[in-house]
Amino acid sequence: MELKVSHLSKSFGTLKVFTEINLSFQSGCIYCLMSPSGSGKTTFFRILLGLEQADSGSITGLHGIRTSAVFQENRLCESFTPVDNILMVIPGHSSRSRKQAREELLRLLPEEALSRPVSTLSGGMKRRVAIVRALSVPSDMVLMDEPFTGLDENTKLTVIRYIKEKTRDKLVIISTHQEEDVALLHGTLIKL
C-alpha cells in the first residue's frame, strides 16, 4: 500500500498550520513525524482519519484502508477494565477474545491492573492500554500521536518492541518530539 500526500495545506482562520506538504508513505515502514508543538502533526493525523478537512491538496491511497489510532488523549472508557476496553474494538468478541486481550495486555501491564477500572491506572498504564487497543483492531495503517507520553525509559523500550512486532506489514506514522525514538523504532524521520 502506498499513501501519497500532495500539496496539502491547512489553516485555521489566519493561522497557517502547514502549507504545501508533499509526502509519500509505504506499508511495512514506520515514519516518525517530528516538529515543534503546534506545527500541525495532530491536525495532519486528523486529516488522515477524516476528522478534519484540508484546505487544499490531496491524499491518494486512503480509500478502502482500515486505520487505527492512538490519540494524544487516551480516549479510554474510564469505568471499564483494560480488558473490556480492548474487547470494545474486537468485532464479535468471545471468551477466546477475552483470553487474547488479557495475553496482549500482560505483555505491557502487570496482571493486577487488568481487573481494575482504567480510572485507577497511572497515566503511563492508560497509555499502554490505548496502544494495545489500537494494535488489536484489524488495520492497514496505524497512527500514533505521541504514544510514549508518560512512559519511563525501560517501559518505552518494551512498548517500542511491541509496536514493531505488531505492525510489521502495516503503514505506521508516529509523532514524537524525541529524536532517539526515531532510532529506536528504526523509523524514517519526517519533519512537517
Secondary structure in CASP SS format (residue, H / E / C, confidence):
PFRMAT SS
TARGET T0000
AUTHOR 0000-0000-0000
METHOD secondary structure of the structure
MODEL  1
M C 1.00
E E 1.00
L E 1.00
K E 1.00
V E 1.00
S E 1.00
H E 1.00
L E 1.00
S E 1.00
K E 1.00
S E 1.00
F E 1.00
G C 1.00
T C 1.00
L E 1.00
K E 1.00
V E 1.00
F E 1.00
T E 1.00
E E 1.00
I E 1.00
N E 1.00
L E 1.00
S E 1.00
F E 1.00
Q E 1.00
S C 1.00
G C 1.00
C C 1.00
I E 1.00
Y E 1.00
C E 1.00
L E 1.00
M E 1.00
S C 1.00
P C 1.00
S C 1.00
G C 1.00
S C 1.00
G C 1.00
K H 1.00
T H 1.00
T H 1.00
F H 1.00
F H 1.00
R H 1.00
I H 1.00
L H 1.00
L C 1.00
G C 1.00
L C 1.00
E C 1.00
Q C 1.00
A C 1.00
D C 1.00
S E 1.00
G E 1.00
S E 1.00
I E 1.00
T E 1.00
G C 1.00
L C 1.00
H C 1.00
G C 1.00
I C 1.00
R C 1.00
T E 1.00
S E 1.00
A E 1.00
V E 1.00
F C 1.00
Q C 1.00
E C 1.00
N C 1.00
R C 1.00
L C 1.00
C C 1.00
E C 1.00
S C 1.00
F C 1.00
T C 1.00
P H 1.00
V H 1.00
D H 1.00
N H 1.00
I H 1.00
L H 1.00
M C 1.00
V C 1.00
I C 1.00
P C 1.00
G C 1.00
H C 1.00
S C 1.00
S H 1.00
R H 1.00
S H 1.00
R H 1.00
K H 1.00
Q H 1.00
A H 1.00
R H 1.00
E H 1.00
E H 1.00
L H 1.00
L H 1.00
R C 1.00
L C 1.00
L C 1.00
P C 1.00
E H 1.00
E H 1.00
A H 1.00
L H 1.00
S H 1.00
R C 1.00
P C 1.00
V H 1.00
S H 1.00
T H 1.00
L C 1.00
S C 1.00
G H 1.00
G H 1.00
M H 1.00
K H 1.00
R H 1.00
R H 1.00
V H 1.00
A H 1.00
I H 1.00
V H 1.00
R H 1.00
A H 1.00
L H 1.00
S H 1.00
V C 1.00
P C 1.00
S C 1.00
D C 1.00
M E 1.00
V E 1.00
L E 1.00
M E 1.00
D E 1.00
E C 1.00
P C 1.00
F C 1.00
T C 1.00
G C 1.00
L C 1.00
D C 1.00
E H 1.00
N H 1.00
T H 1.00
K H 1.00
L H 1.00
T H 1.00
V H 1.00
I H 1.00
R H 1.00
Y H 1.00
I H 1.00
K H 1.00
E H 1.00
K H 1.00
T C 1.00
R C 1.00
D C 1.00
K C 1.00
L E 1.00
V E 1.00
I E 1.00
I E 1.00
S E 1.00
T C 1.00
H C 1.00
Q C 1.00
E H 1.00
E H 1.00
D H 1.00
V H 1.00
A H 1.00
L H 1.00
L H 1.00
H C 1.00
G C 1.00
T E 1.00
L E 1.00
I E 1.00
K E 1.00
L C 1.00
END
